[in-house]
């Protein structure tokens, strides 16, 4: 079955770290841009970061720059979102998604992504 499988969400204290994983099942990430998104309670889904699997480029929204890092592991066909110095406002369901292409400067618009994972809950307590 072709799908994205996210994992790694948890309850963590403010200032802590988590690493989210997004694994491709039934396909490879070659030729794709992988985006990370989050939906906080009562808010719309927003983009957080993206990574171009072919060229390794990354891009981040200002609110997570310097704290979050996207990376990929070709051998495992998995991408990661390392989240450090977590804040309560980072609490959300996090999703990964894919769109074909090569990453330039900015992440593609959210409505261009064609395949989405099921989401993983990240809760940051004060």
C-alpha positions in Angstrom: 0.0 0.0 0.0 1.3 3.4 -0.9 1.3 5.6 2.1 3.2 7.9 4.5 3.6 6.8 8.0 4.4 9.3 10.7 5.6 8.5 14.1 7.4 10.1 17.1 4.8 12.4 18.5 4.6 12.5 22.3 4.0 14.6 25.4 7.1 16.6 26.2 7.9 19.5 28.5 8.7 22.9 27.2 12.4 23.2 26.3 12.5 19.5 25.4 13.1 17.8 22.1 11.3 15.3 19.8 12.1 13.7 16.5 9.3 13.0 14.1 9.7 10.4 11.4 7.9 10.1 8.1 8.4 6.9 6.3 7.4 6.1 2.7 5.6 2.8 2.2 5.1 1.4 -1.3 7.1 4.2 -3.0 10.4 6.0 -2.7 11.0 9.7 -1.9 13.2 10.2 -4.9 11.9 13.1 -6.9 9.7 14.4 -4.2 9.6 17.4 -1.8 8.4 16.3 1.6 6.6 18.9 3.7 5.9 19.1 7.4 2.7 20.7 8.5 0.9 21.2 11.8 -2.6 21.9 12.9 -3.0 23.3 16.4 -6.3 23.0 18.3 -8.9 25.4 16.8 -6.5 26.6 14.1 -5.9 25.9 10.4 -3.1 23.7 9.2 0.1 25.5 8.5 3.4 24.6 6.9 6.4 24.2 9.1 9.2 23.0 6.9 10.0 21.1 3.8 13.0 19.2 2.4 13.8 18.4 -1.2 14.8 14.7 -1.2 16.9 15.0 -4.4 18.9 18.0 -3.5 18.7 18.0 0.3 17.5 21.6 0.4 15.4 22.7 3.3 13.1 25.6 4.2 11.5 26.6 7.4 8.8 28.9 8.6 10.2 31.7 10.8 8.6 30.5 14.0 10.7 27.3 14.0 13.9 28.5 12.4 16.9 27.6 14.5 14.9 25.1 16.5 13.6 22.5 13.9 15.7 20.6 11.4 14.5 18.5 8.5 16.7 15.7 7.3 16.5 12.5 5.3 17.8 9.0 5.4 18.0 7.5 1.9 18.7 4.0 3.2 15.5 4.0 5.3 13.4 6.0 2.8 12.5 8.2 5.7 12.6 11.9 6.5 12.8 13.4 10.0 11.8 16.6 11.7 14.1 17.2 14.7 12.4 19.6 17.1 14.4 21.2 19.8 13.6 23.9 22.4 10.0 23.1 22.1 7.4 25.6 23.2 3.8 25.2 24.3 2.8 26.9 21.0 4.3 24.0 19.1 1.5 21.8 20.4 -0.3 20.4 17.3 -0.9 17.4 15.2 2.0 17.1 12.8 1.6 15.8 9.3 4.0 15.0 6.5 3.1 15.2 2.9 4.7 14.8 -0.5 4.6 16.6 -3.9 6.8 15.8 -6.9 9.4 18.3 -7.6 12.8 19.8 -6.8 12.9 22.2 -4.0 14.0 25.8 -4.8 13.9 28.5 -2.2 10.5 28.2 -0.7 8.3 25.3 0.2 5.4 24.6 -2.3 2.0 25.8 -1.4 0.1 23.4 0.9 -2.6 22.7 -1.7 0.0 21.3 -4.1 0.8 18.3 -1.9 -0.9 15.2 -3.1 -0.2 12.5 -0.5 -0.6 13.0 3.3 0.2 11.0 6.3 -2.2 10.3 9.1 -0.6 12.7 11.6 1.1 12.4 14.9 0.3 14.3 18.1 2.9 16.6 19.7 1.9 18.1 23.0 4.3 20.5 24.8 3.5 21.1 28.5 4.6 24.2 30.4 
